[in-house]
Amino acid sequence: MPSVADVTCPVRMPPPLAAVPLAAVPRRRQHRRMLHLMKLAVGVRDPAHLAALQAARARTAPPLRHVTRNRPRRAAEVLDGGSLYWVIGGMLAVRQAIRDIIEEAAADGIARTALVLDPALVALAGRPMQPFQGWRYLRPEAAPPDLAAAAAATGVEALPAALRADLRALGLL
């Protein structure tokens, strides 16, 4: 029976790390990519209802913000042009630009995170979404296009609103 010293390994092993010059080690570039956030609009019937609720909130306690428990770990990427995409009635329906992410204390003294939002709601060429808790990151390439851009490309704006909603629910728009 051969000993362990007699067995050779056919796989070439890389040289020890100390033998590799530092200049030969490739560096990973650290560049930021923009990210969006998705959030369920619980209890909201439609985008007009969301706009009314937010307008009332902005009047009583400006600036317009959405308070959440957890701060996004990738906040720098969200602030690099990201938006908050609202899921209303099971559809990604509208988005709002995120202006800032700030810390604030709740009435119970626990620190919370506030997403400071642009008041303008931008309608989307919606996409069905399953329910989820909290918020989720959304890559720009996975985000649905704005309705104005999608409608101009396809003529969808000429369809009645109810028909557009039904077609979105079927995943055809």
ChimeraX attribute file (.defattr): number of C-alpha atoms within 10 A of each C-alpha:
attribute: neighborCount
match mode: 1-to-1
recipient: residues
	/A:1	4
	/A:2	6
	/A:3	6
	/A:4	7
	/A:5	6
	/A:6	8
	/A:7	8
	/A:8	7
	/A:9	7
	/A:10	6
	/A:11	6
	/A:12	6
	/A:13	7
	/A:14	8
	/A:15	8
	/A:16	7
	/A:17	9
	/A:18	7
	/A:19	8
	/A:20	11
	/A:21	8
	/A:22	10
	/A:23	7
	/A:24	7
	/A:25	9
	/A:26	7
	/A:27	8
	/A:28	6
	/A:29	6
	/A:30	6
	/A:31	7
	/A:32	11
	/A:33	14
	/A:34	18
	/A:35	22
	/A:36	25
	/A:37	21
	/A:38	19
	/A:39	19
	/A:40	22
	/A:41	18
	/A:42	11
	/A:43	10
	/A:44	15
	/A:45	11
	/A:46	14
	/A:47	20
	/A:48	11
	/A:49	12
	/A:50	18
	/A:51	15
	/A:52	11
	/A:53	12
	/A:54	17
	/A:55	14
	/A:56	12
	/A:57	15
	/A:58	14
	/A:59	10
	/A:60	10
	/A:61	9
	/A:62	11
	/A:63	14
	/A:64	20
	/A:65	22
	/A:66	15
	/A:67	18
	/A:68	15
	/A:69	12
	/A:70	13
	/A:71	16
	/A:72	17
	/A:73	8
	/A:74	13
	/A:75	15
	/A:76	16
	/A:77	16
	/A:78	25
	/A:79	18
	/A:80	16
	/A:81	14
	/A:82	23
	/A:83	25
	/A:84	25
	/A:85	29
	/A:86	25
	/A:87	26
	/A:88	22
	/A:89	20
	/A:90	16
	/A:91	20
	/A:92	25
	/A:93	27
	/A:94	24
	/A:95	26
	/A:96	20
	/A:97	21
	/A:98	23
	/A:99	18
	/A:100	16
	/A:101	20
	/A:102	13
	/A:103	14
	/A:104	13
	/A:105	12
	/A:106	12
	/A:107	7
	/A:108	6
	/A:109	8
	/A:110	9
	/A:111	15
	/A:112	15
	/A:113	19
	/A:114	20
	/A:115	23
	/A:116	19
	/A:117	21
	/A:118	17
	/A:119	16
	/A:120	11
	/A:121	19
	/A:122	16
	/A:123	18
	/A:124	22
	/A:125	22
	/A:126	26
	/A:127	19
	/A:128	17
	/A:129	15
	/A:130	10
	/A:131	12
	/A:132	11
	/A:133	7
	/A:134	11
	/A:135	16
	/A:136	15
	/A:137	15
	/A:138	18
	/A:139	13
	/A:140	15
	/A:141	8
	/A:142	8
	/A:143	18
	/A:144	17
	/A:145	16
	/A:146	16
	/A:147	18
	/A:148	15
	/A:149	11
	/A:150	16
	/A:151	17
	/A:152	11
	/A:153	10
	/A:154	10
	/A:155	10
	/A:156	17
	/A:157	14
	/A:158	10
	/A:159	11
	/A:160	9
	/A:161	11
	/A:162	9
	/A:163	11
	/A:164	18
	/A:165	18
	/A:166	12
	/A:167	13
	/A:168	18
	/A:169	17
	/A:170	11
	/A:171	11
	/A:172	11
	/A:173	17
